[in-house]
């Protein structure tokens, strides 16, 4: 094998490997951004569930019910 052929093949190999590495980095960044969006959605859903759970506690339900009854008695 001649030296120029070896250099050409090594150059092609270097270019292909560089493209593969750049592609892997870009795919990793895109994946991290999408996972960040999913995590923020999960965080919002968890906050909503916590808020609903707070409202459905027996003390809160009965106290609000008592307030409504008290308002009707005042009328």
C-alpha positions as CSV (number, residue, x, y, z in Angstrom):
1,X,0.0,0.0,0.0
2,X,1.3,3.4,-0.9
3,X,1.7,6.1,1.7
4,X,-0.8,8.5,-0.1
5,X,-3.5,5.8,-0.1
6,X,-3.0,5.2,3.6
7,X,-3.1,8.9,4.3
8,X,-6.3,9.3,2.2
9,X,-8.0,6.3,4.1
10,X,-6.9,7.7,7.5
11,X,-8.3,11.1,6.5
12,X,-11.6,9.6,5.5
13,X,-11.7,7.6,8.7
14,X,-11.0,10.7,10.7
15,X,-13.8,12.7,9.0
16,X,-16.4,9.8,9.5
17,X,-15.5,9.4,13.2
18,X,-15.7,13.2,13.7
19,X,-19.2,13.2,12.2
20,X,-20.3,10.3,14.3
21,X,-19.0,12.0,17.5
22,X,-20.7,15.3,16.6
23,X,-23.9,13.5,15.8
24,X,-23.8,11.7,19.2
25,X,-23.2,15.0,21.0
26,X,-26.2,16.7,19.2
27,X,-28.5,13.7,20.0
28,X,-27.4,13.8,23.6
29,X,-28.2,17.5,23.9
30,X,-31.6,17.1,22.3
31,X,-32.3,14.2,24.6
32,X,-31.3,16.2,27.7
33,X,-33.6,19.1,26.6
34,X,-36.6,16.8,26.1
35,X,-36.0,15.1,29.5
36,X,-35.8,18.6,31.1
37,X,-39.3,19.4,29.6
38,X,-40.7,16.1,30.8
39,X,-39.2,16.7,34.3
40,X,-40.8,20.2,34.4
41,X,-44.2,18.7,33.4
42,X,-43.9,16.0,36.1
43,X,-43.0,18.7,38.6
44,X,-46.1,20.7,37.6
45,X,-48.3,17.6,37.8
46,X,-46.9,16.8,41.2
47,X,-47.7,20.3,42.4
48,X,-51.3,20.0,41.1
49,X,-51.7,16.6,42.9
50,X,-50.5,18.1,46.1
51,X,-52.9,21.1,45.8
52,X,-55.8,18.7,45.1
53,X,-54.8,16.5,48.0
54,X,-54.7,19.5,50.3
55,X,-58.3,20.5,49.2
56,X,-59.6,16.9,49.7
57,X,-58.4,16.6,53.3
58,X,-61.4,16.0,55.6
59,X,-60.7,19.0,57.7
60,X,-60.6,21.4,54.7
61,X,-63.8,19.9,53.2
62,X,-65.7,20.1,56.5
63,X,-64.5,23.6,57.3
64,X,-65.5,24.9,53.8
65,X,-68.8,23.2,54.2
66,X,-69.3,24.8,57.6
67,X,-68.5,28.2,56.1
68,X,-71.1,27.7,53.3
69,X,-73.7,26.8,55.9
70,X,-72.8,29.7,58.1
71,X,-73.2,32.1,55.1
72,X,-76.7,30.7,54.3
73,X,-77.7,31.1,58.0
74,X,-76.7,34.7,57.9
75,X,-79.0,35.5,55.0
